[in-house]
Amino acid sequence: MKIKYFQDTDTLYIELRSVDIAETRDLDENTLIDVDATGNICGITVEHAQQRANYPNFSFEQIAA
């Protein structure tokens, strides 16, 4: 998984799987879902991310199984 934040456009992209994207679907006005050829979600784009989430910074925690 890769998480990218583009400060210039306030866009957050979460890549769940690195595969070819077959289609991008609108979830709502500012959220897009990328799916592969079989309909599995492989990425999520959140426009106006900081504004919508009201977060000052980002942290990531990985929980062991």
Secondary structure by P-SEA (a helix, b strand, c coil): cbbbbbccccbbbbbcccccccccccccccbbbbbcccccccbbbbccccccccccbbbbbbbcc
